[in-house]
Amino acid sequence: MCTGFCEEVFFRGFLLKRFEARFGFLLGNTLQGFLFGLLHGIPFGITTGKVMVTILLTVLPGTLGWLNEKGFNGSIFPSWLVHGILIFVLHVWNYR
């Protein structure tokens, strides 16, 4: 779970805040989401061939940035929780 927490601190807690201050929320959130997606969705898709999960892992990060900033006053807790749940679900799904 620390991996998810550390990633959320970096992407939604650090990068999103910097990008948002420089480019505004829409572009800043899109940039952090794109970077997160590149590091997660693309490698996962290449190694597993699971197209729907790859799309989810590439698109979801922008949604999580919006959830944190607009729904929870900038707290990373919601995306950390969703991140942890997704990691758990993906592990269960892969080991069936």
DSSP file (Angstrom, degrees, kcal/mol; ACC not computed):
  #  RESIDUE AA STRUCTURE BP1 BP2  ACC     N-H-->O    O-->H-N    N-H-->O    O-->H-N    TCO  KAPPA ALPHA  PHI   PSI    X-CA   Y-CA   Z-CA
    1    1 A M     >        0   0    0      0, 0.0     4,-2.2     0, 0.0     5,-0.2   0.000 360.0 360.0 360.0 -24.1    0.0    0.0    0.0
    2    2 A C  H  >  +     0   0    0      1,-0.2     4,-3.5     2,-0.2     5,-0.3   0.875 360.0  58.7 -63.2 -35.3    3.0    2.3    0.5
    3    3 A T  H  > S+     0   0    0      1,-0.2     4,-2.5     2,-0.2    -1,-0.2   0.947 108.1  45.3 -58.5 -47.4    3.6    2.3   -3.3
    4    4 A G  H  > S+     0   0    0      2,-0.2     4,-2.4     1,-0.2    -1,-0.2   0.914 114.7  48.3 -61.1 -42.9    0.1    3.6   -3.9
    5    5 A F  H  X S+     0   0    0     -4,-2.2     4,-2.6     2,-0.2    -2,-0.2   0.941 112.3  47.9 -63.3 -47.5    0.5    6.2   -1.2
    6    6 A C  H  X S+     0   0    0     -4,-3.5     4,-2.2     1,-0.2    -1,-0.2   0.890 112.5  49.6 -62.5 -39.4    3.9    7.3   -2.4
    7    7 A E  H  X S+     0   0    0     -4,-2.5     4,-3.2    -5,-0.3     5,-0.4   0.904 110.9  49.4 -65.9 -41.0    2.6    7.6   -6.0
    8    8 A E  H  X>S+     0   0    0     -4,-2.4     5,-2.1     2,-0.2     4,-1.2   0.908 109.8  51.2 -65.5 -41.2   -0.4    9.6   -4.9
    9    9 A V  I  <>S+     0   0    0     -4,-2.6     5,-1.0     3,-0.2    -1,-0.2   0.933 117.5  40.1 -59.7 -44.8    1.8   12.0   -2.9
   10   10 A F  I  X>S+     0   0    0     -4,-2.2     5,-3.2     3,-0.2     4,-0.6   0.967 125.8  31.0 -71.1 -52.8    4.0   12.5   -5.9
   11   11 A F  I  <>S+     0   0    0     -4,-3.2     5,-2.4     3,-0.2    -3,-0.2   0.965 135.4  21.4 -75.8 -52.8    1.5   12.7   -8.7
   12   12 A R  I  <5S+     0   0    0     -4,-1.2     5,-0.2    -5,-0.4    -3,-0.2   0.809 131.2  41.4 -88.0 -30.5   -1.6   14.2   -7.1
   13   13 A G  I  4<S+     0   0    0     -5,-2.1    -3,-0.2    -6,-0.2    -4,-0.2   0.842 132.5  14.2 -85.4 -34.7    0.1   15.9   -4.1
   14   14 A F  I  X<S+     0   0    0     -5,-1.0     4,-2.2    -4,-0.6    -3,-0.2   0.851 128.9  38.5-105.9 -63.0    3.2   17.3   -5.8
   15   15 A L  I  ><S+     0   0    0     -5,-3.2     4,-3.3     1,-0.2     5,-0.3   0.931 116.4  50.1 -61.1 -47.8    2.9   17.3   -9.6
   16   16 A L  H  ><S+     0   0    0     -5,-2.4     4,-2.9     1,-0.2     5,-0.2   0.919 111.0  49.6 -58.9 -43.5   -0.8   18.2   -9.8
   17   17 A K  H  > S+     0   0    0     -5,-0.2     4,-2.0     2,-0.2    -1,-0.2   0.909 115.0  44.3 -62.1 -41.4   -0.3   21.2   -7.5
   18   18 A R  H  X S+     0   0    0     -4,-2.2     4,-1.7     2,-0.2    -2,-0.2   0.936 116.5  45.1 -69.0 -46.3    2.7   22.4   -9.5
   19   19 A F  H  X S+     0   0    0     -4,-3.3     4,-3.4     1,-0.2     5,-0.4   0.894 112.7  51.9 -64.5 -39.5    1.1   21.9  -12.9
   20   20 A E  H  X S+     0   0    0     -4,-2.9     4,-2.0    -5,-0.3    -1,-0.2   0.913 108.9  50.1 -64.1 -42.5   -2.2   23.5  -11.6
   21   21 A A  H  < S+     0   0    0     -4,-2.0    -1,-0.2    -5,-0.2    -2,-0.2   0.860 120.7  36.0 -63.7 -34.6   -0.4   26.6  -10.4
   22   22 A R  H  < S+     0   0    0     -4,-1.7    -2,-0.2    -5,-0.1    -1,-0.2   0.879 135.5  16.3 -87.3 -39.9    1.4   27.0  -13.7
   23   23 A F  H  < S-     0   0    0     -4,-3.4     4,-0.4     1,-0.3    -3,-0.2   0.452 106.8-103.5-116.9  -3.1   -1.2   25.9  -16.3
   24   24 A G     X  -     0   0    0     -4,-2.0     4,-2.3    -5,-0.4    -1,-0.3  -0.161  45.0 -72.2  91.3 165.2   -4.5   25.9  -14.5
   25   25 A F  H  > S+     0   0    0      2,-0.2     4,-3.2     1,-0.2     5,-0.3   0.927 124.5  52.0 -65.7 -47.4   -6.5   23.0  -13.2
   26   26 A L  H  > S+     0   0    0      1,-0.2     4,-1.9     2,-0.2    -1,-0.2   0.937 118.9  34.1 -59.7 -51.6   -7.7   21.5  -16.5
   27   27 A L  H  > S+     0   0    0     -4,-0.4     4,-2.6     2,-0.2    -1,-0.2   0.899 119.0  52.7 -70.8 -40.2   -4.3   21.3  -18.2
   28   28 A G  H  X S+     0   0    0     -4,-2.3     4,-2.3     2,-0.2     5,-0.2   0.916 112.1  44.9 -61.2 -44.0   -2.4   20.6  -15.0
   29   29 A N  H  X S+     0   0    0     -4,-3.2     4,-2.4    -5,-0.2    -1,-0.2   0.891 112.6  51.8 -67.1 -39.8   -4.7   17.6  -14.1
   30   30 A T  H  X S+     0   0    0     -4,-1.9     4,-2.5    -5,-0.3    -2,-0.2   0.916 110.5  48.9 -63.0 -43.0   -4.5   16.4  -17.7
   31   31 A L  H  X S+     0   0    0     -4,-2.6     4,-2.5     2,-0.2     5,-0.2   0.939 113.6  44.2 -63.3 -48.7   -0.7   16.5  -17.6
   32   32 A Q  H  X S+     0   0    0     -4,-2.3     4,-2.5     1,-0.2     5,-0.2   0.903 115.1  49.8 -65.3 -38.0   -0.3   14.6  -14.3
   33   33 A G  H  X S+     0   0    0     -4,-2.4     4,-2.8    -5,-0.2    -1,-0.2   0.900 110.6  49.9 -64.7 -40.9   -3.0   12.1  -15.4
   34   34 A F  H  X S+     0   0    0     -4,-2.5     4,-2.5     2,-0.2    -2,-0.2   0.923 112.4  46.7 -63.5 -45.5   -1.2   11.5  -18.7
   35   35 A L  H  X S+     0   0    0     -4,-2.5     4,-1.8     2,-0.2    -2,-0.2   0.923 114.0  47.6 -63.1 -44.4    2.2   11.0  -17.0
   36   36 A F  H  X S+     0   0    0     -4,-2.5     4,-1.1    -5,-0.2     5,-0.3   0.927 112.4  50.3 -60.9 -45.1    0.7    8.7  -14.4
   37   37 A G  H  X>S+     0   0    0     -4,-2.8     4,-1.5    21,-0.3     5,-1.3   0.882 107.3  53.5 -62.0 -40.0   -1.1    6.8  -17.2
   38   38 A L  H  <5S+     0   0    0     -4,-2.5    -1,-0.2     1,-0.2    -2,-0.2   0.893 111.4  46.0 -61.2 -39.2    2.1    6.4  -19.2
   39   39 A L  H  <5S+     0   0    0     -4,-1.8    -1,-0.2    -5,-0.2    -2,-0.2   0.661 129.8  20.9 -79.5 -15.6    3.8    4.9  -16.3
   40   40 A H  H  X5S+     0   0    0     -4,-1.1     4,-2.0    -3,-0.4     5,-0.2   0.772 122.4  43.1-116.2 -57.3    1.0    2.5  -15.4
   41   41 A G  H  X5S+     0   0    0     -4,-1.5     4,-2.6    16,-0.5    -3,-0.2   0.919 113.4  47.6 -64.7 -47.7   -1.4    1.8  -18.2
   42   42 A I  H  ><S+     0   0    0     -5,-1.3     4,-2.4     2,-0.2     5,-0.2   0.953 115.1  42.9 -65.0 -51.9    1.0    1.3  -21.1
   43   43 A P  H  > S+     0   0    0      0, 0.0     4,-2.3     0, 0.0     5,-0.2   0.907 115.5  50.9 -60.7 -38.9    3.4   -1.1  -19.3
   44   44 A F  H  X S+     0   0    0     -4,-2.0     4,-2.2     1,-0.2     5,-0.4   0.930 111.3  48.1 -62.5 -44.2    0.5   -3.0  -17.8
   45   45 A G  H  X S+     0   0    0     -4,-2.6     4,-2.2    -5,-0.2    -1,-0.2   0.891 111.4  49.9 -63.6 -40.4   -1.1   -3.3  -21.2
   46   46 A I  H  < S+     0   0    0     -4,-2.4    -1,-0.2     1,-0.2    -2,-0.2   0.904 116.5  41.0 -65.2 -42.1    2.1   -4.5  -22.9
   47   47 A T  H  < S+     0   0    0     -4,-2.3    -2,-0.2    -5,-0.2    -1,-0.2   0.797 129.9  24.5 -80.3 -27.6    2.8   -7.1  -20.3
   48   48 A T  H  < S-     0   0    0     -4,-2.2    -3,-0.2    -5,-0.2    -2,-0.2   0.724  84.0-138.4-110.2 -26.4   -0.7   -8.5  -19.8
   49   49 A G     <  +     0   0    0     -4,-2.2     2,-1.1    -5,-0.4    -4,-0.1   0.621  52.2 144.3  75.2  11.6   -2.6   -7.7  -23.0
   50   50 A K     >  -     0   0    0     -6,-0.4     4,-2.1     1,-0.2    -1,-0.2  -0.724  27.7-174.6 -88.3  98.1   -5.7   -6.7  -21.0
   51   51 A V  H  > S+     0   0    0     -2,-1.1     4,-2.5     1,-0.2     5,-0.2   0.900  77.0  49.6 -64.2 -46.7   -7.0   -3.8  -23.1
   52   52 A M  H  > S+     0   0    0      1,-0.2     4,-2.4     2,-0.2    -1,-0.2   0.901 112.9  47.1 -63.9 -40.7   -9.9   -2.7  -20.9
   53   53 A V  H  > S+     0   0    0      2,-0.2     4,-2.8     1,-0.2    -1,-0.2   0.891 110.6  53.7 -67.0 -38.4   -7.6   -2.5  -17.8
   54   54 A T  H  X S+     0   0    0     -4,-2.1     4,-1.2     2,-0.2    -2,-0.2   0.921 109.8  47.0 -60.8 -44.9   -5.0   -0.7  -19.8
   55   55 A I  H  X S+     0   0    0     -4,-2.5     4,-2.3     2,-0.2     3,-0.4   0.925 112.6  50.2 -62.7 -44.8   -7.6    1.9  -20.8
   56   56 A L  H  X S+     0   0    0     -4,-2.4     4,-2.7     1,-0.2    -2,-0.2   0.923 110.9  48.2 -59.3 -46.4   -8.8    2.3  -17.2
   57   57 A L  H  < S+     0   0    0     -4,-2.8   -16,-0.5     1,-0.2    -1,-0.2   0.705 114.7  47.0 -70.4 -19.1   -5.3    2.7  -15.9
   58   58 A T  H  < S+     0   0    0     -4,-1.2   -21,-0.3    -3,-0.4    -1,-0.2   0.807 121.7  32.9 -89.3 -33.2   -4.5    5.3  -18.5
   59   59 A V  H >X S+     0   0    0     -4,-2.3     3,-1.0    -5,-0.1     4,-0.8   0.818 104.0  70.8 -93.0 -35.8   -7.7    7.4  -18.1
   60   60 A L  H 3X S+     0   0    0     -4,-2.7     4,-2.2    -5,-0.3     3,-0.5   0.799  82.7  70.1 -57.7 -36.0   -8.5    7.0  -14.4
   61   61 A P  H 3> S+     0   0    0      0, 0.0     4,-2.1     0, 0.0    -1,-0.2   0.856  98.0  50.5 -56.5 -36.8   -5.7    9.2  -13.1
   62   62 A G  H <> S+     0   0    0     -3,-1.0     4,-2.0    -4,-0.2    -2,-0.2   0.879 109.6  51.7 -65.9 -36.0   -7.2   12.4  -14.4
   63   63 A T  H  X S+     0   0    0     -4,-0.8     4,-2.5    -3,-0.5    -1,-0.2   0.889 108.7  50.8 -65.6 -39.2  -10.5   11.5  -12.7
   64   64 A L  H  X S+     0   0    0     -4,-2.2     4,-2.5     2,-0.2    -2,-0.2   0.883 107.8  52.6 -67.4 -37.4   -8.7   10.9   -9.4
   65   65 A G  H  X S+     0   0    0     -4,-2.1     4,-2.4    -5,-0.2     5,-0.3   0.912 111.0  47.5 -61.8 -42.2   -7.0   14.3   -9.7
   66   66 A W  H  X>S+     0   0    0     -4,-2.0     4,-2.9     2,-0.2     5,-0.8   0.925 110.2  52.7 -64.3 -44.4  -10.4   15.9  -10.2
   67   67 A L  I  X>S+     0   0    0     -4,-2.5     4,-1.3     3,-0.2     5,-0.8   0.925 112.9  44.4 -57.0 -47.1  -11.9   13.9   -7.3
   68   68 A N  I  X5S+     0   0    0     -4,-2.5     6,-2.4     3,-0.2     4,-1.0   0.961 121.7  35.7 -62.4 -52.6   -9.1   15.1   -4.9
   69   69 A E  I  <5S+     0   0    0     -4,-2.4     4,-0.3     4,-0.2    -2,-0.2   0.912 129.9  27.7 -73.9 -44.6   -9.1   18.8   -5.9
   70   70 A K  I  <5S+     0   0    0     -4,-2.9    -3,-0.2    -5,-0.3    -1,-0.2   0.775 129.7  35.3 -92.1 -28.5  -12.8   19.4   -6.6
   71   71 A G  I  <<S+     0   0    0     -4,-1.3    -3,-0.2    -5,-0.8    -2,-0.1   0.734 128.6  26.5 -98.3 -24.5  -14.5   16.9   -4.3
   72   72 A F  S ><<S-     0   0    0     -4,-1.0     3,-2.0    -5,-0.8     5,-0.1  -0.041 104.0-104.1-135.7  33.6  -12.2   16.8   -1.3
   73   73 A N  T 3  S-     0   0    0     -4,-0.3    -4,-0.2     1,-0.3    -3,-0.1   0.791  83.7 -50.0  51.1  37.2  -10.4   20.2   -1.1
   74   74 A G  T 3  S+     0   0    0     -6,-2.4    -1,-0.3     1,-0.3    -5,-0.2   0.486  94.6 147.9  86.3   2.4   -7.1   18.9   -2.4
   75   75 A S    <   -     0   0    0     -3,-2.0     4,-0.3    -7,-0.6    -1,-0.3  -0.483  41.2-152.3 -70.3 139.5   -6.8   15.9   -0.1
   76   76 A I  S  > S+     0   0    0      1,-0.2     4,-2.4    -2,-0.2     5,-0.2   0.490  74.8  95.9 -87.7  -2.6   -5.0   12.9   -1.6
   77   77 A F  H  > S+     0   0    0      1,-0.2     4,-2.6     2,-0.2     5,-0.2   0.904  80.0  51.1 -56.9 -46.5   -7.0   10.5    0.6
   78   78 A P  H  > S+     0   0    0      0, 0.0     4,-2.5     0, 0.0    -1,-0.2   0.932 114.2  42.9 -60.2 -44.3   -9.7    9.6   -1.9
   79   79 A S  H  > S+     0   0    0     -4,-0.3     4,-2.7     2,-0.2    -2,-0.2   0.850 112.6  54.0 -71.1 -31.2   -7.2    8.8   -4.7
   80   80 A W  H  X S+     0   0    0     -4,-2.4     4,-2.4     2,-0.2    -1,-0.2   0.925 110.8  46.7 -64.0 -44.0   -5.0    6.9   -2.2
   81   81 A L  H  X S+     0   0    0     -4,-2.6     4,-2.3    -5,-0.2    -2,-0.2   0.942 115.0  45.0 -63.1 -49.2   -8.1    4.8   -1.2
   82   82 A V  H  X S+     0   0    0     -4,-2.5     4,-2.8     1,-0.2     5,-0.2   0.909 112.3  53.3 -61.8 -42.2   -9.1    4.1   -4.9
   83   83 A H  H  X S+     0   0    0     -4,-2.7     4,-2.4     1,-0.2    -1,-0.2   0.928 110.1  47.0 -58.1 -47.7   -5.5    3.4   -5.8
   84   84 A G  H  X S+     0   0    0     -4,-2.4     4,-2.2     1,-0.2    -1,-0.2   0.896 112.1  49.8 -63.1 -41.4   -5.3    0.8   -3.0
   85   85 A I  H  X S+     0   0    0     -4,-2.3     4,-2.8     2,-0.2    -2,-0.2   0.921 111.1  49.6 -63.7 -44.1   -8.6   -0.8   -4.0
   86   86 A L  H  X S+     0   0    0     -4,-2.8     4,-2.9     2,-0.2     5,-0.2   0.905 109.5  51.0 -63.2 -41.5   -7.5   -1.0   -7.6
   87   87 A I  H  X S+     0   0    0     -4,-2.4     4,-2.1    -5,-0.2    -1,-0.2   0.931 112.6  47.2 -60.0 -44.6   -4.2   -2.6   -6.7
   88   88 A F  H  X S+     0   0    0     -4,-2.2     4,-2.4     2,-0.2    -2,-0.2   0.941 113.6  47.0 -61.2 -48.9   -6.0   -5.2   -4.6
   89   89 A V  H  X S+     0   0    0     -4,-2.8     4,-3.0     1,-0.2    -2,-0.2   0.912 111.8  50.7 -61.7 -43.9   -8.6   -5.9   -7.3
   90   90 A L  H  X S+     0   0    0     -4,-2.9     4,-2.4     1,-0.2    -1,-0.2   0.888 110.8  49.0 -63.5 -38.4   -6.0   -6.2  -10.0
   91   91 A H  H  X S+     0   0    0     -4,-2.1     4,-1.4    -5,-0.2    -1,-0.2   0.922 113.4  45.9 -66.7 -42.8   -3.9   -8.7   -7.9
   92   92 A V  H  < S+     0   0    0     -4,-2.4     3,-0.3     1,-0.2    -2,-0.2   0.929 114.0  49.6 -63.5 -44.1   -7.0  -10.8   -7.2
   93   93 A W  H >< S+     0   0    0     -4,-3.0     3,-1.0     1,-0.2    -2,-0.2   0.892 111.3  48.8 -62.4 -41.5   -8.0  -10.7  -10.9
   94   94 A N  H 3< S+     0   0    0     -4,-2.4    -1,-0.2     1,-0.2    -2,-0.2   0.752 110.8  50.5 -72.0 -24.2   -4.5  -11.7  -12.0
   95   95 A Y  T 3<        0   0    0     -4,-1.4    -1,-0.2    -3,-0.3    -2,-0.2   0.212 360.0 360.0-103.3  16.3   -4.3  -14.6   -9.6
   96   96 A R    <         0   0    0     -3,-1.0    -1,-0.2    -4,-0.2    -2,-0.1   0.472 360.0 360.0 -80.0 360.0   -7.6  -16.3  -10.4
